[in-house]
């Protein structure tokens, strides 16, 4: 690990060390109360990530006190195949303790993290859409306006926006039009239900080949961690081909967190996605869930329109940001 010091502030920026974890989590809670974290989530999302490099987690320390951090990460293990995305880096999060702000520490931390990534050949850096272990989809500029201004001043530009949505489930029941469409599809030979163990091979292929390797990774890892199969509903067409699925409880073992949902593009417009969505909501309510929520969808995407028609409302908007620089 390397240490970097400065004469402009008493805070020293260095790589992560054993013993930093509890102090870093406490500083995170003070700095970003709208997105607090537990030691368990920090361990899962950061320390257990196969791409974690302790020198990439830049920690600002003032004596024994952690007063900020910026996490830089690049792929050490490919998401799929052999592609390590050699030009791509990510900054999944950064924060500065409120007591240490307005001294340039946030800029120093981000510049330090960017320099570290550039030193590893990364000329394109995204905030903060790193998969599979993203903390948040991007920056909530409404919650963190100072962070938005700082990132913009460092050359980050908005690629697109992601909407987080929520829907209450108290008193939920499947709408009659969805029940009718389910009956129509079933009469045509479509089948809906909980996947069996052997069905997972097709499910991973569907998710990975049509929606991205991170989705297949998410499903595989949550099931390996003990998520029950009945959190998933799959759909097969009359030929027996698996053409879609929806689920809940895939992230952090949180039953009220919906998703992911995927339907083959050629099957869209048939009502299949709507049926799958409601079948999962029905299961969630049967388990006494009071709400369903998720962090990431395109507000103007087909999925975004489907969720709004189903009663979901936008709770937060995140900007996915990118900075590109010459070598």
Residue, then its C-alpha position, 0 to 999 in steps of 0.5 A: x500500500x502507498x501513503x500520500x500526505x499533504x501540507x494543506x490539511x491535517x488529514x492524510x490520504x492512504x490505502x485501506x488498512x486493517x482496523x479501518x472498517x468500523x471507523x469508516x462505517x461510522x464516518x459513512x453514517x455521519x456523512x451520508x445519513x440518507x444512505x447509511x450502511x451496516x458493517x455487514x453490508x460494507x463487508x459484503x459489498x466491498x471487502x468480499x468483492x473479488x475486485x477489491x484492492x485495499x489500496x484503491x479504497x482511499x481513506x482520509x485519516x486525521x489521527x485515529x479518526x476516519x474523516x472521509x473515503x473514496x473507493x476506486x475499483x477496477x476489474x481483477x476478475x471478469x464479469x463474464x468470459x475473459x474481459x477485464x474492461x482494461x479502460x474502465x474504472x469505477x468510483x462506487x462511493x465517496x464521502x467526507x465527514x461533515x466536520x471536515x468539509x469545506x477544506x478541499x478534502x472531497x476534491x483531494x480524495x476524488x483526485x487521489x482515487x482518479x489518479x490511482x485508477x489512471x495509474x492502472x490504465x483506466x481512462x474511463x471512470x463511472x460513478x457509481x454504476x459498478x456491478x455487481x456490488x453497487x451501493x447506489x445506482x448513481x448520484x442523488x443530486x437532490x440529496x447531495x448537491x455539493x457532491x454533484x457540483x464537485x463531480x461536475x467540476x472534475x469532469x463527470x457528465x451525466x450519462x442517464x438517470x435511474x429511478x428508484x420506485x416504491x409501491x405499497x402492498x397493504x390490501x394488495x390484490x391482483x387486478x382483474x385485467x391481469x387475472x384475465x390475461x393470465x388465464x388467456x396466456x395459460x389457455x394458450x399453453x404458457x406456464x408460470x411457476x416456481x423454477x425447479x433446480x434444473x430450470x436454473x441453467x436456463x434462467x442463468x442463460x436467459x438473464x446473462x445472454x439477454x440482460x447482462x452478466x451482472x443479472x445472472x451473477x446476482x441471481x446465482x449468488x443470492x440463491x447460493x446464499x440461501x434465497x429460496x426458489x419460491x422468490x422467483x416466478x418463471x414463464x415458459x411459452x407453449x413450446x416449453x422455452x423459458x421466456x421470462x422471470x420476475x423475483x424478489x429478495x435477490x439483493x441483501x436478502x431483503x424480501x421487500x426489494x423487488x427484482x430483477x424482472x426480465x422478458x425476452x424482447x420478442x415477447x414484450x407487448x404480450x402482457x407477460x411482464x405485467x403478469x410476472x410482476x403481479x404474480x411476484x407482488x402477490x407472493x410478496x403480500x402473502x409473506x406480509x410485505x408492506x411494500x415493494x421497492x427497487x433502486x434502478x429502472x429507466x424512468x422512460x423505459x418500457x419497464x418504467x412505464x409498466x411499474x408506474x401503471x402498476x402503482x409504483x411511484x418514483x422515490x429518488x432519481x440517480x444520475x449515472x456519471x462518467x468521466x473520460x480522460x486521455x492516457 
